[in-house]
């Protein structure tokens, strides 16, 4: 038999077995690899790619020497431009399925070879090519992507539902967002073929649109929900959680009855949800915050069953997963029982200690991009079953889960603990503070607020626990009370430590100075301070602070720092009776001026309360307090206990500022007029 005929016969033999799903015995495979290795140089590109495709379809990994010989043969054929679209796509698909990542030279040859066949490639081959590159963690160059988009756009009408979902998934995996017209074509074609989408295709399509931030219209979403409901009962835990997560990320709130049907399917799954599947699901539910799922709601029995099942998963959860579960419970108002709480801390404490023990910035810094990419991937929902493991080197995800310590993780743990008024073991609380100190330099402004607010609430819980322990009596105190007293002492002694708050103020000031509007207002305040100094020395006149009006604020883009974070950070500093740096105080007052028009009555009352408590009256820019009072007089409020409390808080704060001689006569008159009008309108004495 001629060498080419022998090579063709070996290829067809294994290909036939793969088509029939007939798994050969080990002895046969050993003989086959030995015989085919000698024939590889004589194989055509179709046979070369087809023989590895057959091995991957049978989930049989060839020996390493055979693979090296195959890679060398295929690389030569690619460089010689002898491969067509099917040859290249089959070869890449097989490498992905076998978990083999060639060297850069081979990948460059494959990239060049695949780019040469795009124009004549079929729809299935185009989908496989992009999917394979995404799975191999290789981002094609712009020219290659433009060629692929053009070829697929011309053939989009001939795409089947799995190919559409796979292509959308690959684009999301590569974080490549095509032009708007192309995206509209993809979304429209997927809607036309929606009835052909199965459970897996629906999950991958929804995930891809969410990652690429492509929000379809209401008609598309209704068709999607209808098709998902028709597939009810066929979803696995991974697909169910991804659909919920994707819809929540797209800002779409589905009908509660539809969601309840999917949640009921999740409870019926054999073996329940895996750790990451549960994390994605509760993330979505926390975003929606549906009253019907809470206590007293129509579907109130669903969430407790999920939380009960999650208790068994806690020991196997990563620190990231634990933080999301804890945060979701706080957001949903699902207070954990003692058994669940003890299991949580038993898992979270060693995970937090391990993360702190790791080198600062080591694993987190090295894998931050990979972690962000992998966090919402279908692959990581269940392990290595389907979509995304090849993006990061082997072991990176395990190291990231075990050792990384991100600001989001620490912020979630601290905020949720305070929100749920949970008692924290003393050792765990110490680890939390160490973790907070480490990640503060990387925190966002919102993250700093969440962290400080959580600590403030934990301090209140500790004070209440200490009071309860004292009331119980020294001899009659039970073990639980003693534990609470110990935890309270830990919180009371360490919440105000300078090791945390120094970096906290420094990071907050850095972010304030980076905000364009706050920085511009701060420069204006500083100029006014210099002018006021000139007045005292005998020259010039004091000018008033410039505050943006409502019309001006609507015309400009919203400041990157939210007004709620401004008021809350001032509250945090005042609550702990800290001594903030003068530069931070000036920057916060400037930021308050920028966000003034967006503040509610309660926020404004806390701002004035914090200014009085922190004794910032002498630092107030001219006209600042008057502008705040004018804003208060124009805030529309309804009579309520919260509004009355805010006005009472304002009255006490104004009295304190007046005692410190920080209120001008016209400002005092403005406050009295505002208070009189408010009391007359709402019947408050």
Phi, psi and omega per residue, in radians:
X1 nan 2.348 3.122
X2 -1.145 2.657 -3.113
X3 -0.993 -0.712 -3.117
X4 -1.178 -0.615 3.103
X5 -1.204 -0.677 3.094
X6 -1.126 -0.717 3.134
X7 -1.119 -0.748 3.125
X8 -1.105 -0.681 -3.136
X9 -1.151 -0.708 3.115
X10 -1.125 -0.728 3.119
X11 -1.093 -0.819 -3.109
X12 -1.162 -0.544 3.126
X13 -1.121 -0.885 -3.123
X14 -1.236 -0.597 3.112
X15 -1.097 -0.708 3.127
X16 -1.140 -0.713 3.095
X17 -1.083 -0.690 3.140
X18 -1.159 -0.720 3.126
X19 -1.123 -0.633 3.137
X20 -1.495 -0.076 -3.062
X21 0.928 0.768 3.141
X22 -1.775 1.867 -3.060
X23 -1.393 2.025 -3.139
X24 -1.277 2.799 3.119
X25 -1.328 2.842 -3.080
X26 -1.101 -0.671 -3.124
X27 -1.119 -0.690 3.100
X28 -1.103 -0.755 -3.120
X29 -1.086 -0.694 3.120
X30 -1.069 -0.749 3.103
X31 -1.171 -0.664 -3.109
X32 -1.144 -0.785 -3.123
X33 -1.122 -0.665 3.135
X34 -1.154 -0.726 -3.115
X35 -1.273 -0.710 -3.072
X36 -1.311 -0.443 3.140
X37 -1.050 -0.679 -3.138
X38 -1.261 -0.365 -3.087
X39 -1.669 -0.132 -3.090
X40 -0.964 -0.774 -3.135
X41 -1.097 -0.349 -3.090
X42 -1.687 -0.025 -3.083
X43 -1.379 2.600 2.989
X44 -1.322 2.834 3.075
X45 -0.979 -0.635 3.120
X46 -1.106 -0.730 3.137
X47 -1.274 -0.661 -3.125
X48 -1.083 -0.855 3.133
X49 -1.247 -0.616 -3.086
X50 -1.189 -0.589 -3.107
X51 -1.228 -0.639 3.079
X52 -1.296 -0.593 3.064
X53 -1.043 -0.739 3.132
X54 -1.134 -0.721 3.122
X55 -1.102 -0.731 3.131
X56 -1.174 -0.650 3.109
X57 -1.113 -0.610 3.102
X58 -1.468 -0.054 -3.112
X59 1.021 0.762 3.112
X60 -2.006 2.103 3.139
X61 -1.608 2.097 3.118
X62 -1.148 2.809 3.074
X63 -1.067 2.697 -3.098
X64 -1.014 -0.783 3.115
X65 -1.064 -0.660 3.117
X66 -1.133 -0.731 3.127
X67 -1.090 -0.709 3.124
X68 -1.113 -0.706 3.097
X69 -1.154 -0.689 3.117
X70 -1.114 -0.772 3.140
X71 -1.058 -0.714 3.138
X72 -1.137 -0.743 3.130
X73 -1.134 -0.806 -3.103
X74 -1.146 -0.658 3.133
X75 -1.103 -0.716 3.119
X76 -1.117 -0.729 3.127
X77 -1.157 -0.622 3.095
X78 -1.160 -0.757 -3.136
X79 -1.144 -0.528 3.131
X80 -1.456 0.010 -3.141
X81 0.981 0.749 3.127
X82 -1.695 -0.082 -3.031
X83 -1.682 2.464 3.017
X84 -1.689 -3.058 -3.053
X85 -1.100 -0.670 -3.135
X86 -1.196 -0.669 3.132
X87 -1.079 -0.814 -3.094
X88 -1.184 -0.797 -3.102
X89 -1.145 -0.698 3.104
X90 -1.121 -0.711 -3.134
X91 -1.128 -0.805 -3.135
X92 -1.155 -0.736 3.120
X93 -1.039 -0.743 -3.127
X94 -1.127 -0.707 3.110
X95 -1.083 -0.717 3.118
X96 -1.100 -0.823 -3.092
X97 -1.125 -0.560 3.134
X98 -1.515 -0.104 3.129
X99 1.256 0.560 -3.120
X100 -1.873 2.182 3.075
X101 -2.007 1.912 -3.114
X102 -1.167 3.032 3.120
X103 -1.327 3.028 -3.043
X104 -1.109 -0.618 -3.135
X105 -1.117 -0.727 3.129
X106 -1.160 -0.765 -3.136
X107 -1.107 -0.639 3.112
X108 -1.136 -0.716 3.096
X109 -1.127 -0.711 3.125
X110 -1.177 -0.654 3.108
X111 -1.120 -0.756 3.123
X112 -1.145 -0.733 3.140
X113 -1.173 -0.663 3.133
X114 -1.234 -0.616 3.107
X115 -1.146 -0.521 -3.115
X116 -1.282 -0.328 -3.061
X117 -1.887 0.118 -3.071
X118 -1.094 -0.718 -3.052
X119 -1.047 -0.675 -3.090
X120 -1.755 0.143 -3.062
X121 -1.312 2.583 3.046
X122 -1.402 2.976 -3.088
X123 -1.112 -0.705 -3.140
X124 -1.147 -0.713 -3.134
X125 -1.186 -0.681 3.095
X126 -1.064 -0.751 3.128
X127 -1.113 -0.761 -3.125
X128 -1.156 -0.646 -3.132
X129 -1.071 -0.896 -3.107
X130 -1.163 -0.701 3.115
X131 -1.045 -0.729 -3.110
X132 -1.167 -0.746 3.110
X133 -1.098 -0.692 3.113
X134 -1.114 -0.731 -3.134
X135 -1.191 -0.565 3.115
X136 -1.385 -0.095 3.132
X137 1.297 0.476 -3.134
X138 -1.949 2.106 3.122
X139 -1.642 1.971 3.138
X140 -1.066 2.741 3.117
X141 -1.250 2.898 -3.043
X142 -1.028 -0.717 -3.117
X143 -1.100 -0.717 3.121
X144 -1.108 -0.777 -3.111
X145 -1.136 -0.663 3.111
X146 -1.129 -0.691 3.078
X147 -1.133 -0.683 3.127
X148 -1.170 -0.770 3.136
X149 -1.073 -0.715 3.139
X150 -1.149 -0.778 -3.135
X151 -1.135 -0.743 -3.119
X152 -1.226 -0.657 3.114
X153 -1.046 -0.604 3.124
X154 -1.278 -0.424 -3.065
X155 -1.965 0.156 -3.009
X156 -1.035 -0.592 -3.134
X157 -1.145 -0.384 -3.138
X158 -1.662 0.031 -3.140
X159 -1.276 2.457 2.995
X160 -1.527 2.917 -3.074
X161 -1.025 -0.802 3.118
X162 -1.054 -0.648 3.140
X163 -1.195 -0.665 3.083
X164 -1.085 -0.821 -3.140
X165 -1.113 -0.723 -3.133
X166 -1.130 -0.711 3.137
X167 -1.158 -0.775 3.109
X168 -1.082 -0.715 3.121
X169 -1.089 -0.744 -3.132
X170 -1.123 -0.721 3.094
X171 -1.050 -0.725 3.130
X172 -1.184 -0.664 3.141
X173 -1.115 -0.631 3.107
X174 -1.459 -0.084 -3.081
X175 0.961 0.753 3.129
X176 -1.970 2.001 -3.141
X177 -1.781 1.991 -3.121
X178 -1.193 3.025 3.080
X179 -1.052 2.772 -3.039
X180 -1.029 -0.773 -3.110
X181 -1.079 -0.695 3.128
X182 -1.155 -0.719 3.130
X183 -1.115 -0.698 3.109
X184 -1.108 -0.628 3.087
X185 -1.131 -0.735 3.121
X186 -1.117 -0.821 -3.129
X187 -1.115 -0.704 3.125
X188 -1.138 -0.728 3.122
X189 -1.178 -0.645 3.101
X190 -1.145 -0.609 3.090
X191 -1.190 -0.662 3.129
X192 -1.109 -0.597 -3.112
X193 -1.793 0.280 -3.014
X194 -0.971 -0.635 -3.100
X195 -1.135 -0.306 -3.133
X196 -1.612 -0.059 -3.097
X197 -1.409 2.267 3.032
X198 -1.581 -3.026 -3.068
X199 -1.065 -0.810 -3.104
X200 -1.157 -0.739 3.137
X201 -1.119 -0.694 3.109
X202 -1.080 -0.756 -3.123
X203 -1.137 -0.795 -3.117
X204 -1.155 -0.701 -3.141
X205 -1.144 -0.800 3.140
X206 -1.095 -0.759 3.130
X207 -1.065 -0.742 -3.114
X208 -1.125 -0.791 3.138
X209 -1.098 -0.646 3.139
X210 -1.184 -0.752 -3.127
X211 -1.157 -0.691 3.133
X212 -1.425 -0.053 3.136
X213 0.990 0.854 3.072
X214 -1.900 1.722 -3.069
X215 -1.600 1.976 3.118
X216 -1.223 2.991 3.135
X217 -1.409 3.101 -3.057
X218 -1.104 -0.679 -3.131
X219 -1.069 -0.741 3.111
X220 -1.089 -0.794 -3.109
X221 -1.121 -0.642 3.102
X222 -1.166 -0.712 3.077
X223 -1.122 -0.687 3.116
X224 -1.091 -0.812 3.132
X225 -1.076 -0.701 3.135
X226 -1.119 -0.769 3.129
X227 -1.173 -0.686 3.098
X228 -1.091 -0.679 3.119
X229 -1.166 -0.603 3.096
X230 -1.214 -0.428 3.092
X231 -1.582 0.093 -3.132
X232 -0.973 2.313 -3.093
X233 1.773 -0.300 3.135
X234 -1.846 -0.077 3.110
X235 -1.322 2.463 2.901
X236 -1.610 3.096 -3.075
X237 -1.077 -0.638 3.127
X238 -1.095 -0.866 -3.086
X239 -1.174 -0.701 3.136
X240 -1.076 -0.825 -3.103
X241 -1.187 -0.624 3.141
X242 -1.155 -0.693 3.131
X243 -1.106 -0.796 3.124
X244 -1.108 -0.775 -3.134
X245 -1.084 -0.748 -3.091
X246 -1.144 -0.778 3.134
X247 -1.097 -0.679 3.108
X248 -1.155 -0.711 3.135
X249 -1.173 -0.535 3.097
X250 -1.348 -0.069 3.140
X251 1.360 0.366 -3.130
X252 -1.834 2.271 3.096
X253 -1.853 1.903 -3.091
X254 -1.287 2.899 3.055
X255 -1.022 2.479 -3.069
X256 -1.118 -0.646 3.125
X257 -1.099 -0.687 3.090
X258 -1.098 -0.806 3.137
X259 -1.121 -0.700 3.140
X260 -1.099 -0.626 3.105
X261 -1.106 -0.735 3.107
X262 -1.179 -0.707 3.119
X263 -1.117 -0.642 3.096
X264 -1.136 -0.682 3.069
X265 -1.069 -0.689 3.131
X266 -1.085 -0.632 3.120
X267 -1.216 -0.436 -3.117
X268 -1.517 -0.096 -3.118
X269 -1.145 2.401 3.109
X270 -1.227 2.188 -3.107
X271 1.500 -0.093 3.096
X272 1.241 -2.880 -3.133
X273 -1.606 2.518 3.015
X274 -1.289 2.968 -3.045
X275 -0.998 -0.889 -3.093
X276 -1.218 -0.574 3.074
X277 -1.081 -0.758 3.127
X278 -1.136 -0.657 3.135
X279 -1.093 -0.826 3.134
X280 -1.101 -0.664 -3.123
X281 -1.159 -0.834 -3.109
X282 -1.234 -0.467 3.019
X283 -1.048 -0.785 3.126
X284 -1.135 -0.795 -3.126
X285 -1.097 -0.634 3.118
X286 -1.197 -0.601 3.089
X287 -1.154 -0.732 -3.110
X288 -1.286 -0.706 3.111
X289 0.905 1.041 -3.050
X290 -1.478 2.171 3.130
X291 -1.083 -0.501 -3.099
X292 -1.149 -0.336 3.132
X293 -1.614 -0.155 -3.083
X294 -1.589 -3.138 -3.124
X295 -1.057 2.244 -3.099
X296 1.622 -0.162 3.133
X297 -1.470 2.952 -3.077
X298 -1.122 -0.623 -3.083
X299 -1.937 0.633 -3.051
X300 -1.164 -0.296 -3.078
X301 -1.412 -0.199 -3.034
X302 -1.333 -0.895 -3.066
X303 -1.060 -0.787 3.121
X304 -0.984 -0.563 3.123
X305 -1.222 -0.638 3.075
X306 -1.173 -0.751 3.138
X307 -1.140 -0.650 3.108
X308 -1.108 -0.714 3.114
X309 -1.198 -0.532 -3.092
X310 -1.216 -0.381 -3.101
X311 -1.056 -0.621 3.129
X312 -1.247 -0.376 -3.120
X313 -1.492 -0.308 -3.011
X314 -0.962 -0.768 -3.124
X315 -1.085 -0.383 -3.087
X316 -1.760 0.017 -3.111
X317 -1.438 2.583 3.027
X318 -1.353 2.971 3.132
X319 -1.087 -0.683 3.086
X320 -1.062 -0.823 -3.131
X321 -1.114 -0.708 3.110
X322 -1.082 -0.719 -3.120
X323 -1.149 -0.663 3.127
X324 -1.189 -0.741 3.111
X325 -1.065 -0.758 -3.132
X326 -1.143 -0.760 3.118
X327 -1.119 -0.726 -3.115
X328 -1.135 -0.676 3.098
X329 -1.059 -0.711 3.133
X330 -1.179 -0.751 -3.138
X331 -1.112 -0.669 -3.092
X332 -1.512 -0.091 -3.125
X333 1.220 0.451 3.126
X334 -1.658 1.562 -3.095
X335 -1.189 2.226 -3.123
X336 -1.283 2.570 3.020
X337 -1.308 3.043 -3.085
X338 -1.104 -0.689 -3.110
X339 -1.161 -0.775 3.139
X340 -1.151 -0.736 3.134
X341 -1.089 -0.733 3.117
X342 -1.131 -0.704 3.107
X343 -1.136 -0.643 3.128
X344 -1.124 -0.881 -3.115
X345 -1.155 -0.554 3.092
X346 -1.115 -0.535 3.104
X347 -1.543 -0.669 -3.049
X348 -1.293 -0.617 -3.069
X349 -1.091 -0.917 3.105
X350 -1.150 -0.568 3.111
X351 -1.153 -0.695 3.110
X352 -1.186 -0.698 3.109
X353 -1.112 -0.707 3.122
X354 -1.133 -0.685 3.122
X355 -1.152 -0.663 3.106
X356 -1.211 -0.562 -3.119
X357 -1.230 -0.442 3.137
X358 -1.159 2.770 3.136
X359 -1.082 2.321 -3.131
X360 -1.008 2.199 3.103
X361 1.317 0.013 -3.075
X362 -1.166 -1.443 -3.099
X363 -1.134 -0.708 -3.107
X364 -1.102 -0.806 -3.118
X365 -1.173 -0.662 -3.077
X366 -1.284 -0.494 -3.017
X367 -2.069 0.308 -3.073
X368 -1.059 -0.817 -3.131
X369 -1.107 -0.743 3.126
X370 -1.135 -0.646 -3.139
X371 -1.148 -0.737 3.119
X372 -1.125 -0.630 3.141
X373 -1.242 -0.679 -3.057
X374 -1.438 -0.330 -2.947
X375 -1.010 -0.669 -3.049
X376 -1.942 0.351 -3.068
X377 -1.450 2.496 3.078
X378 -0.998 -0.573 -3.105
X379 -1.030 -0.695 -3.025
X380 -1.430 -0.004 3.102
X381 -1.253 -0.692 -3.078
X382 -2.166 -0.046 3.103
X383 2.178 -1.974 -3.077
X384 -2.132 0.511 -2.986
X385 -1.414 -0.599 -2.912
X386 -2.313 -1.122 -2.684
X387 -1.991 -0.638 -2.669
X388 -2.417 0.159 -2.978
X389 -1.200 -0.442 -3.008
X390 -1.367 -0.062 -3.136
X391 -1.197 -0.582 -3.109
X392 -1.992 2.629 3.091
X393 -1.026 2.720 -3.104
X394 -1.033 2.294 3.091
X395 1.621 -0.248 -3.106
X396 -1.137 -0.777 -3.107
X397 -1.119 -0.727 3.130
X398 -1.082 -0.726 3.118
X399 -1.159 -0.700 -3.141
X400 -1.123 -0.765 -3.137
X401 -1.115 -0.668 -3.036
X402 -1.413 -0.601 -2.910
X403 -2.077 -0.339 -3.036
X404 -1.218 2.567 -3.132
X405 -2.369 1.694 -3.079
X406 -1.739 2.763 3.066
X407 -1.023 -0.618 -3.128
X408 -1.117 -0.712 -3.131
X409 -1.114 -0.867 -3.103
X410 -1.139 -0.744 3.131
X411 -1.075 -0.726 3.114
X412 -1.098 -0.783 -3.119
X413 -1.064 -0.819 -3.073
X414 -1.243 -0.796 -3.106
X415 -1.087 -0.814 -3.095
X416 -1.163 -0.639 3.108
X417 -1.080 -0.758 3.094
X418 -1.202 -0.698 -3.113
X419 -1.077 -0.699 -3.106
X420 -1.552 0.025 3.134
X421 0.933 0.806 -3.101
X422 -1.580 2.463 3.012
X423 -1.294 2.327 -3.125
X424 -1.939 2.307 3.025
X425 -0.961 2.503 -3.054
X426 -0.999 -0.739 -3.128
X427 -1.117 -0.709 -3.138
X428 -1.169 -0.671 3.133
X429 -1.104 -0.693 3.080
X430 -1.076 -0.689 3.096
X431 -1.146 -0.654 3.111
X432 -1.060 -0.781 -3.133
X433 -1.144 -0.687 3.079
X434 -1.087 -0.747 3.128
X435 -1.123 -0.721 3.127
X436 -1.074 -0.756 3.139
X437 -1.076 -0.629 -3.101
X438 -1.265 -0.661 -3.014
X439 -1.668 -0.154 -3.104
X440 -0.937 -0.715 -3.130
X441 -1.103 -0.274 3.122
X442 -1.861 0.046 -3.051
X443 -1.269 2.636 2.943
X444 -1.412 2.974 3.120
X445 -1.105 -0.720 3.099
X446 -1.134 -0.659 3.109
X447 -1.128 -0.680 3.072
X448 -1.074 -0.696 3.119
X449 -1.112 -0.834 -3.125
X450 -1.054 -0.729 -3.123
X451 -1.137 -0.832 -3.136
X452 -1.159 -0.675 3.133
X453 -1.151 -0.689 3.086
X454 -1.084 -0.747 3.126
X455 -1.148 -0.655 3.115
X456 -1.104 -0.740 3.121
X457 -1.200 -0.659 3.090
X458 -1.102 -0.605 3.111
X459 -1.144 -0.699 3.101
X460 -1.135 -0.707 3.100
X461 -1.092 -0.711 3.138
X462 -1.133 -0.700 3.118
X463 -1.114 -0.719 3.113
X464 -1.142 -0.685 3.128
X465 -1.149 -0.684 3.120
X466 -1.143 -0.701 3.106
X467 -1.128 -0.695 3.115
X468 -1.142 -0.673 3.131
X469 -1.160 -0.686 3.118
X470 -1.170 -0.670 3.136
X471 -1.197 -0.544 -3.124
X472 -1.205 -0.397 3.137
X473 1.676 2.544 -3.070
X474 -1.154 -0.611 -3.065
X475 -1.556 -0.490 -3.056
X476 -1.629 -0.030 -3.077
X477 -1.129 2.315 3.101
X478 -1.411 3.027 -3.112
X479 -1.078 -0.702 -3.134
X480 -1.122 -0.666 3.124
X481 -1.165 -0.684 3.107
X482 -1.091 -0.695 3.106
X483 -1.113 -0.714 3.112
X484 -1.132 -0.666 -3.135
X485 -1.142 -0.701 3.112
X486 -1.124 -0.766 3.103
X487 -1.106 -0.680 3.128
X488 -1.100 -0.724 3.106
X489 -1.099 -0.664 3.112
X490 -1.094 -0.812 -3.137
X491 -1.124 -0.801 -3.086
X492 -1.081 -0.604 -3.051
X493 -1.499 -0.329 -3.013
X494 -2.070 -0.260 -3.092
X495 -1.090 -0.530 -3.058
X496 -1.769 0.312 -3.085
X497 -1.191 2.474 -3.094
X498 -1.200 -0.401 -3.108
X499 -1.076 -0.503 3.108
X500 -1.621 -0.821 -2.978
X501 -1.289 -0.464 3.059
X502 -1.050 -0.979 3.067
X503 -1.094 -0.553 3.127
X504 -1.085 -0.849 3.097
X505 -1.112 -0.696 -3.108
X506 -1.122 -0.740 3.138
X507 -1.200 -0.706 3.106
X508 -1.065 -0.772 3.124
X509 -1.108 -0.707 3.127
X510 -1.051 -0.765 -3.134
X511 -1.217 -0.632 3.078
X512 -1.108 -0.716 -3.134
X513 -1.223 -0.419 3.117
X514 -1.441 -0.303 3.123
X515 -1.344 2.160 -3.032
X516 -1.036 -0.780 -3.072
X517 -1.213 -0.774 3.137
X518 -1.124 -0.695 -3.139
X519 -1.147 -0.703 3.120
X520 -1.138 -0.724 3.130
X521 -1.173 -0.615 3.113
X522 -1.119 -0.726 3.091
X523 -1.091 -0.651 3.105
X524 -1.134 -0.732 3.099
X525 -1.076 -0.746 -3.126
X526 -1.121 -0.660 3.095
X527 -1.118 -0.703 3.123
X528 -1.157 -0.612 3.109
X529 -1.117 -0.710 3.100
X530 -1.140 -0.705 3.120
X531 -1.108 -0.679 3.134
X532 -1.152 -0.611 3.071
X533 -1.128 -0.649 3.089
X534 -1.132 -0.606 3.116
X535 -1.104 -0.789 -3.122
X536 -1.140 -0.457 -3.131
X537 -1.578 -0.020 3.014
X538 1.959 0.052 -3.112
X539 -2.309 2.631 3.027
X540 1.374 3.067 3.101
X541 -2.254 2.570 -3.122
X542 -1.341 2.298 3.096
X543 -1.753 2.789 -3.119
X544 -1.609 2.734 -3.100
X545 -1.221 2.493 3.113
X546 -1.570 2.123 3.101
X547 -2.052 2.383 -3.113
X548 -1.204 2.321 3.053
X549 -1.418 2.994 -3.088
X550 -1.108 -0.729 -3.120
X551 -1.141 -0.726 3.137
X552 -1.142 -0.668 -3.106
X553 -1.204 -0.581 3.124
X554 -1.206 -0.529 -3.117
X555 -1.334 -0.488 -3.108
X556 -1.635 2.807 3.107
X557 -1.231 2.541 -3.111
X558 -1.073 2.432 3.137
X559 -1.072 2.582 -3.106
X560 -1.234 -0.374 3.109
X561 -1.733 2.181 -3.038
X562 -1.402 2.598 -3.114
X563 -1.091 -0.590 -3.138
X564 -1.096 -0.669 3.131
X565 -1.189 -0.594 3.101
X566 -1.080 -0.910 -3.100
X567 -1.148 -0.645 -3.107
X568 -1.237 -0.653 3.126
X569 -1.194 -0.638 3.025
X570 -1.097 -0.728 3.103
X571 -1.071 -0.734 -3.117
X572 -1.072 -0.829 3.135
X573 -1.073 -0.700 -3.139
X574 -1.274 -0.633 -3.128
X575 -1.058 -0.763 -3.139
X576 -1.473 0.009 -3.129
X577 0.922 0.832 3.140
X578 -1.440 2.930 3.074
X579 -1.994 1.496 -3.062
X580 -1.182 2.654 3.072
X581 -1.058 2.603 -3.114
X582 -1.069 -0.626 3.141
X583 -1.125 -0.674 3.115
X584 -1.144 -0.759 -3.133
X585 -1.065 -0.765 3.127
X586 -1.111 -0.718 3.141
X587 -1.156 -0.660 3.127
X588 -1.177 -0.696 3.095
X589 -1.116 -0.658 3.086
X590 -1.158 -0.735 3.125
X591 -1.142 -0.602 3.081
X592 -1.079 -0.706 3.111
X593 -1.067 -0.662 -3.110
X594 -1.219 -0.693 -3.031
X595 -1.717 0.164 -3.005
X596 -1.007 -0.767 -3.045
X597 -1.188 -0.288 3.137
X598 -1.708 0.060 -3.076
X599 -1.540 2.527 3.053
X600 -1.465 3.018 3.119
X601 -1.069 -0.709 -3.135
X602 -1.138 -0.752 3.118
X603 -1.089 -0.758 3.124
X604 -1.095 -0.667 3.130
X605 -1.151 -0.666 3.116
X606 -1.224 -0.566 3.096
X607 -1.110 -0.854 -3.137
X608 -1.143 -0.679 3.096
X609 -1.044 -0.773 -3.127
X610 -1.180 -0.696 3.107
X611 -1.052 -0.727 3.139
X612 -1.225 -0.728 -3.079
X613 -1.233 -0.604 3.119
X614 -1.466 -0.044 3.125
X615 1.035 0.824 3.124
X616 -1.635 0.108 -3.114
X617 -0.910 -0.833 -3.133
X618 -1.110 -0.339 -3.119
X619 -1.595 -0.053 -3.075
X620 -1.149 2.287 3.064
X621 -1.159 2.684 3.119
X622 -1.017 2.306 3.104
X623 1.489 -0.100 -3.092
X624 -1.118 -0.893 -3.092
X625 -1.149 -0.653 3.113
X626 -1.108 -0.725 3.122
X627 -1.110 -0.693 3.104
X628 -1.096 -0.771 -3.120
X629 -1.164 -0.643 3.074
X630 -1.102 -0.727 3.110
X631 -1.105 -0.712 3.127
X632 -1.065 -0.682 -3.112
X633 -1.202 -0.329 -3.104
X634 -1.857 -0.004 3.141
X635 -1.310 2.150 3.099
X636 -1.323 2.159 -3.136
X637 -2.338 2.672 3.042
X638 -1.796 2.583 3.118
X639 -1.054 2.171 3.132
X640 -2.810 2.918 3.088
X641 -1.117 -0.641 3.140
X642 -1.161 -0.715 3.124
X643 -1.139 -0.729 3.111
X644 -1.108 -0.686 3.114
X645 -1.138 -0.667 3.127
X646 -1.132 -0.753 3.123
X647 -1.160 -0.640 3.089
X648 -1.144 -0.694 3.112
X649 -1.120 -0.696 3.103
X650 -1.111 -0.729 -3.138
X651 -1.073 -0.783 3.127
X652 -1.135 -0.687 -3.131
X653 -1.183 -0.708 3.099
X654 -1.117 -0.666 3.087
X655 -1.093 -0.725 3.139
X656 -1.154 -0.709 3.105
X657 -1.167 -0.625 3.106
X658 -1.141 -0.708 3.105
X659 -1.088 -0.533 3.113
X660 -1.510 0.120 3.109
X661 1.017 0.732 -3.141
X662 -1.929 0.101 -3.111
X663 -2.003 2.161 3.107
X664 -1.320 2.720 -3.127
X665 -0.960 -0.733 -3.132
X666 -1.179 -0.553 3.099
X667 -1.231 -0.660 3.100
X668 -1.126 -0.739 3.123
X669 -1.149 -0.653 3.115
X670 -1.123 -0.706 3.114
X671 -1.158 -0.792 -3.139
X672 -1.078 -0.669 3.117
X673 -1.163 -0.751 3.131
X674 -1.108 -0.793 -3.136
X675 -1.113 -0.695 -3.134
X676 -1.149 -0.745 3.114
X677 -1.112 -0.738 -3.107
X678 -1.151 -0.753 -3.120
X679 -1.177 -0.621 3.102
X680 -1.182 -0.720 -3.094
X681 -1.250 -0.589 -3.026
X682 -1.984 0.109 3.054
X683 1.213 0.555 3.138
X684 -1.758 2.287 3.117
X685 -1.536 nan nan
